[in-house]
Amino acid sequence: QVELVESGGGSVQAGGSLRLSCSAPLHIFLTHYMAWFRQAPGKEREGVAIIYTSSGTTYYADSVKGRFTISRDKSNSTVDLRMNSLKPEDTAMYYCAARHLPVAGEVPTLEEVLVAGTTKKRNWDYWGQGTQVTVSS
């Protein structure tokens, strides 16, 4: 059973920073897209950021662009989400997820891959348990 383990959530005041970390099995890290999603109570799941771990190519949702940075550490098979200039609307449960790379003939954009996880959770293969981020005004 594949386990993605998130850490680093917490409470912070608006304008502050937090760093989330996701640990994945190496074989998953090397063969899957990795991403962060979030979901606030009563709201739909939102894809926050995705990284192609092989090249380090990234894509961000407009709501976090310029404030959040997703990165990967191949030596530890971890994916981090650095969150700066946090706003109350960033408050949510944050989930790490992994999705298999495309098969031959498929050339999706990172945006398309990320969005697929907002519409149907099963479009992504593995999910962590989540870590809470709370931003107070």
C-alpha positions as CSV (number, residue, x, y, z in Angstrom):
1,Q,0.0,0.0,0.0
2,V,1.4,3.4,-1.0
3,E,1.5,5.9,1.7
4,L,2.0,9.6,1.2
5,V,2.8,11.4,4.5
6,E,2.3,15.1,4.9
7,S,3.7,17.3,7.6
8,G,4.2,21.0,8.4
9,G,0.7,22.3,8.7
10,G,-0.3,24.7,11.5
11,S,-1.7,28.1,12.4
12,V,-0.2,31.4,11.3
13,Q,-1.3,35.0,11.0
14,A,-2.0,36.6,7.7
15,G,1.2,37.5,5.9
16,G,3.1,34.7,7.5
17,S,4.7,31.6,6.0
18,L,4.5,27.9,6.3
19,R,6.2,25.0,4.6
20,L,4.5,21.7,4.0
21,S,6.3,18.5,3.2
22,C,5.2,15.3,1.6
23,S,7.2,12.1,1.8
24,A,6.6,9.4,-0.9
25,P,8.0,6.0,-1.6
26,L,10.9,6.4,-4.1
27,H,9.3,4.4,-6.9
28,I,6.2,6.6,-6.7
29,F,8.2,9.8,-6.5
30,L,10.2,8.8,-9.7
31,T,7.2,7.7,-11.8
32,H,4.4,10.0,-10.8
33,Y,3.4,13.6,-11.0
34,M,3.3,15.1,-7.5
35,A,0.9,17.8,-6.4
36,W,-0.7,19.6,-3.6
37,F,-4.5,20.1,-3.4
38,R,-6.6,21.8,-0.7
39,Q,-10.1,21.8,0.4
40,A,-11.9,24.2,2.8
41,P,-15.1,23.3,4.5
42,G,-18.0,23.7,2.2
43,K,-15.8,24.4,-0.8
44,E,-14.7,22.3,-3.7
45,R,-11.2,20.7,-3.8
46,E,-8.7,23.0,-5.5
47,G,-5.4,22.0,-7.2
48,V,-2.8,24.3,-5.8
49,A,0.5,23.2,-7.4
50,I,2.0,20.4,-9.4
51,I,5.5,19.3,-10.2
52,Y,7.0,16.9,-12.7
53,T,9.6,15.4,-10.5
54,S,11.9,14.4,-13.3
55,S,12.5,17.8,-14.7
56,G,11.2,20.0,-11.9
57,T,8.7,21.7,-14.2
58,T,5.9,23.3,-12.2
59,Y,2.4,24.8,-12.6
60,Y,0.4,26.8,-10.0
61,A,-3.2,27.8,-9.6
62,D,-3.7,31.5,-10.2
63,S,-4.8,31.9,-6.6
64,V,-1.4,31.0,-5.2
65,K,0.9,32.1,-8.1
66,G,3.8,34.2,-6.9
67,R,3.2,33.2,-3.2
68,F,3.6,29.5,-3.2
69,T,6.5,27.4,-4.4
70,I,6.5,23.7,-5.0
71,S,9.8,21.9,-5.0
72,R,11.2,18.4,-4.9
73,D,14.1,16.7,-3.2
74,K,15.2,13.6,-5.1
75,S,17.5,12.4,-2.4
76,N,14.7,12.2,0.1
77,S,11.8,11.6,-2.3
78,T,9.9,14.5,-0.8
79,V,7.9,17.3,-2.3
80,D,7.6,20.6,-0.4
81,L,5.2,23.5,-0.7
82,R,6.5,26.7,0.6
83,M,3.7,29.2,1.3
84,N,4.4,32.9,1.7
85,S,2.2,35.9,2.2
86,L,-0.5,33.6,3.5
87,K,-4.1,34.9,3.5
88,P,-7.2,33.8,5.5
89,E,-8.6,32.4,2.3
90,D,-5.7,29.9,2.2
91,T,-7.1,28.2,5.2
92,A,-7.9,24.6,4.3
93,M,-6.9,21.0,4.6
94,Y,-3.9,20.5,2.3
95,Y,-3.4,17.1,0.6
96,C,-0.4,15.6,-1.2
97,A,-1.2,13.5,-4.1
98,A,0.5,11.4,-6.8
99,R,-0.6,10.6,-10.4
100,H,0.9,8.2,-12.9
101,L,2.8,9.7,-15.8
102,P,1.0,9.7,-19.1
103,V,1.1,6.7,-21.3
104,A,2.6,6.8,-24.8
105,G,0.7,9.2,-27.1
106,E,-0.7,11.3,-24.3
107,V,0.7,14.8,-23.8
108,P,-1.3,16.6,-21.2
109,T,-0.3,19.9,-19.8
110,L,0.5,20.2,-16.2
111,E,-2.6,22.3,-15.8
112,E,-4.8,19.6,-17.3
113,V,-3.2,16.9,-15.0
114,L,-3.8,19.1,-11.9
115,V,-7.4,20.0,-12.8
116,A,-8.2,16.3,-13.3
117,G,-7.8,15.9,-9.5
118,T,-10.3,18.6,-8.7
119,T,-13.1,17.1,-10.7
120,K,-12.6,13.5,-9.6
121,K,-10.4,12.4,-6.8
122,R,-9.9,9.0,-8.4
123,N,-8.2,10.7,-11.3
124,W,-5.2,10.8,-9.0
125,D,-3.8,7.5,-7.8
126,Y,-2.6,8.2,-4.3
127,W,-3.6,10.7,-1.6
128,G,-2.2,11.6,1.8
129,Q,-4.3,12.1,4.9
130,G,-4.0,15.8,4.8
131,T,-2.5,18.5,7.0
132,Q,-4.5,21.5,8.3
133,V,-3.4,25.1,7.5
134,T,-5.2,27.9,9.3
135,V,-4.5,31.5,8.6
136,S,-6.0,34.1,10.9
137,S,-6.6,37.7,10.0
